[in-house]
Amino acid sequence: TNPDIDGKWRASEYLSSGSPAEIKQTVYLNLKEKDYSFLLDDKIAEAGIVFYYPLVTPNVMVLICKSEGANKNTVTRGIYKIMQDDSLQICLAKPEAPVPTEFASDSTNGYSLISLVKV
């Protein structure tokens, strides 16, 4: 649980493998205690359990998908930082890949880099 990060966040920028993600809907991330959900507009696209490691630098998050579909029961590792302007930046590796080492997204690392604002 990380009360500093709990809430509903809207993606303001979404890069996948270094390129803008081609998503036509608004992307939201809901975080509440140990649960997370990604929404496209207001429809849940993925949901599961989240664990935070805020004492590690950079801060680490681990998402375990519990939704039906290709990612069910996969583990996605990422890093996050809460910015001074109350925004959030997360960098996620592909499912089952190691924790990202930097806040960067390019064709080599395959990371998703998402900037979010609290709504």
Salt bridges, closest charged atoms under 4 A:
ASP35 OD1 - LYS34 NZ 3.80
ASP42 OD1 - LYS8 NZ 3.62
GLU68 OE2 - LYS72 NZ 2.79
